[in-house]
């Protein structure tokens, strides 16, 4: 069924409480050949936990950004298929198999996870709206999952991506480039859960950073066209 190596990349920052369950969920998926954790400058006990998990890992001394962490794996590792997995999925990471099968079976070139509706309200939809409208502006395709970090790509799709921003704009940039490469894709409904950002000061600051990074990413994509 699978004709090459599948690498699962897990970028993490301060995930000491969830990374073990996330990795154990991935280990239940036989189609994954290697799990790589990229520790993006964690300041808690994440590094000590990673060292007990019997997986490959790369560690940054300081926080460089999610996109930078993913880019390091893309450039330095060997793979024929690559999966990106957020570190806070816990045991629901085993749902990644639903994204992997359509790609390795050559049904589509890439997949993106479509999460169930959040149990609590987070922001006011500005970040999601910007991402969705930005993707449509550059691709004329409407998708609901442009911000989802759970994805699987064939290597051929990754090879057309010459712009990978260092921080929160990463998923939007990857989505636009993959869609403009005329690759086939599928949004896959999953039963994954992860940490939701609530309507607190900290939550609004986080979403503000996301919004700014995505806006800058969209502007840069426009200049690169």
C-alpha positions in Angstrom: 0.0 0.0 0.0 2.8 2.5 1.0 5.8 2.8 -1.4 8.1 4.9 0.7 9.0 6.4 4.1 6.4 8.3 6.1 7.8 10.8 8.6 5.6 12.3 11.3 6.9 15.7 12.5 5.7 17.0 15.9 6.8 20.6 16.6 6.4 21.4 20.3 6.8 24.2 22.7 6.2 23.5 26.4 4.2 20.4 26.0 5.4 18.3 28.9 1.9 17.3 29.9 0.7 16.1 26.5 3.6 15.0 24.4 3.8 11.4 25.8 0.2 10.7 24.9 0.6 12.3 21.5 3.6 10.2 20.7 2.0 7.0 22.0 -1.0 7.7 19.8 1.2 8.0 16.8 3.0 4.8 17.7 -0.3 2.9 17.2 -0.2 3.8 13.5 1.8 1.2 11.6 2.1 3.3 8.5 4.4 5.8 10.3 8.1 4.9 9.8 9.7 7.6 12.0 8.5 10.1 14.5 10.5 13.3 14.8 9.8 15.8 17.6 11.2 19.3 17.1 11.5 20.9 20.5 11.2 24.6 19.8 12.9 26.2 22.8 10.7 24.7 25.5 11.3 26.1 29.0 9.5 23.4 31.0 10.4 19.7 31.2 9.4 18.9 27.6 13.0 18.0 26.7 13.4 15.5 29.6 10.1 13.8 28.6 11.1 13.6 24.9 14.3 11.8 25.9 12.3 9.0 27.4 10.0 8.4 24.4 12.3 6.4 22.0 11.8 8.8 19.0 14.0 11.1 17.0 14.2 14.7 18.1 15.8 18.0 17.3 16.1 20.7 20.0 16.4 24.5 19.7 17.9 26.4 22.6 15.5 29.3 22.0 12.0 29.6 20.6 12.2 30.0 16.8 8.6 29.6 15.8 6.5 26.7 14.6 7.2 27.4 11.0 10.9 27.4 11.6 10.7 24.1 13.4 8.7 22.5 10.6 11.1 23.9 8.0 14.1 22.3 9.8 12.4 18.9 9.5 11.4 19.5 5.9 15.0 20.4 4.9 17.0 18.0 7.0 15.0 14.8 7.0 14.5 12.1 4.4 10.9 11.1 3.6 8.5 10.2 0.8 5.5 11.3 2.8 5.4 13.8 5.6 2.8 14.3 8.4 2.6 17.3 10.6 1.1 16.8 14.1 0.5 19.3 16.9 2.0 18.2 20.2 -1.2 18.8 22.2 -3.4 16.2 20.6 -2.8 13.6 23.3 -4.1 10.1 22.4 -6.3 11.5 19.7 -3.2 11.7 17.6 -4.0 8.2 16.5 -6.7 9.8 14.3 -3.8 10.9 12.0 -4.3 7.5 10.3 -7.4 8.9 8.7 -5.3 11.5 7.0 -2.4 9.2 6.1 -4.4 6.5 4.2 -5.8 8.7 1.4 -2.3 10.0 0.7 -0.2 6.8 0.8 -2.9 5.0 -1.2 -2.6 7.8 -3.9 -6.3 8.8 -3.6 -5.1 12.4 -3.1 -1.8 14.3 -2.9 -2.4 15.9 0.5 -4.9 15.9 3.4 -5.9 18.3 6.1 -7.7 17.4 9.3 -11.2 18.9 9.9 -11.8 19.1 13.6 -15.3 18.9 15.2 -16.8 22.1 16.4 -15.0 23.5 19.5 -16.8 22.8 22.8 -16.3 26.4 23.9 -16.1 29.7 22.1 -12.6 31.0 21.7 -12.2 34.2 19.7 -14.6 36.0 17.4 -13.5 34.3 14.2 -11.2 37.1 12.9 -8.2 34.8 12.6 -10.1 32.0 10.9 -11.9 34.4 8.6 -8.6 36.1 7.5 -7.1 32.7 6.8 -10.1 31.5 4.8 -10.4 34.7 2.8 -6.7 34.8 2.2 -6.6 31.3 0.8 -9.6 32.0 -1.4 -8.1 35.2 -2.7 -5.0 33.5 -3.9 -6.4 30.1 -5.0 -10.2 30.7 -5.7 -10.8 27.6 -3.5 -12.9 27.7 -0.4 -11.7 25.4 2.4 -12.5 25.3 6.1 -9.2 23.9 7.4 -6.6 26.4 6.3 -5.4 26.8 10.0 -5.3 23.1 10.9 -1.9 21.9 11.9 -2.7 18.2 11.2 -1.7 17.5 7.6 -0.1 14.8 5.4 1.7 15.6 2.1 3.4 13.6 -0.6 7.0 14.8 -1.0 6.2 16.1 -4.5 3.8 18.6 -2.9 6.5 19.8 -0.4 8.9 20.4 -3.3 6.8 23.3 -4.7 6.8 25.1 -1.4 9.5 27.8 -1.6 8.1 30.0 1.1 7.7 28.7 4.6 7.3 31.4 7.2 8.8 31.0 10.6 5.7 31.4 12.8 1.9 31.2 12.7 1.5 31.9 9.0 2.9 28.5 8.1 -0.3 26.6 7.5 -1.9 29.3 5.4 1.3 29.6 3.3 1.5 25.8 2.8 -2.2 25.6 1.9 -1.9 28.3 -0.8 1.2 26.9 -2.4 -0.1 23.3 -2.5 -3.5 24.4 -4.0 -1.8 26.5 -6.6 0.4 23.6 -7.5 -2.8 21.9 -8.7 -2.4 19.0 -6.3 -5.4 17.0 -5.2 -6.5 17.3 -1.6 -9.1 16.2 0.9 -10.4 17.7 4.1 -10.8 14.8 6.5 -13.2 14.9 9.4 -11.5 13.6 12.6 -12.4 13.2 16.3 -9.3 14.9 17.5 -9.1 17.2 20.5 -6.5 19.7 21.5 -6.0 22.7 23.7 -8.4 25.5 22.9 -7.6 29.2 23.4 -10.2 30.8 25.6 -11.4 34.4 25.8 -8.8 35.5 28.3 -6.2 38.2 28.0 -3.6 35.6 27.2 -5.9 34.1 24.6 -6.5 37.4 22.9 -2.8 38.1 22.8 -2.2 34.7 21.2 -4.8 35.3 18.6 -3.5 38.8 17.9 -0.1 37.3 17.1 -1.7 34.7 14.9 -3.7 37.4 13.0 -0.6 39.6 12.5 1.6 36.7 11.3 -1.1 35.4 8.9 -1.6 39.0 7.5 2.1 39.4 6.9 2.2 36.0 5.3 -0.6 36.9 2.9 1.1 40.2 2.0 4.4 38.5 1.3 2.7 35.9 -0.9 1.2 38.7 -2.9 4.6 40.3 -3.4 6.1 36.9 -4.4 3.6 36.3 -7.2 
